[in-house]
Amino acid sequence: MLSFSYRLPRKIFALVFLSAFFIVPSYAFNTVINDSPVVNFKIPVFSEKGYRRWYLQGDKGWYKNEETVEVENMSIKVFSGDQISNLESTILSPNATILPKTNKAFGAEDITVTATDYTLEGQVWTWDGNEKKIYINKNVRLTFNQSLQVVLANE
């Protein structure tokens, strides 16, 4: 009987040890999966009144933390943020960092901003969605889509 009661704890210990051995790698594996990108995603962002402000789309997105999202082949459609919800511009970049809590984005690579009246291109940029402003620091190119006379006549 002594040998039976002595072996029982060993079996329990072995069972617990082997269970822990299989649980830990499973948990570690799940942590790695969370670093995988979200593929072909679309995220609408709304104003305080519930109107569309902007619409983020990308081929791949990596959630880094609560304040940062990395996006590959980013597209942001900027809307008027009111009941009419007019599309004001489209922003395209191959790689960008999005700060969703502050409505901002930035990137070092190319950017193209297209609106009804102009196309803006460049590199090393920052977008402020709250102020609806974009800052481009390198290789800036602005193309108006209407004649200069129309632009000057509206002033």
Secondary structure, 3 states (H helix, E strand, C coil): CHHHHHHHHHHHHHHHHHHHHHHHHHHHHHHHHCCCCEEEEEEEEECCCCCEEEEEEEEEEEEEECCEEEEEEEEEEEECCCCCCCEEEEEEEEEEEEEHHHCEEEEEEEEEEEECCEEEEEEEEEEECCCCEEEEEEEEEEEECCCHHHHHHCC
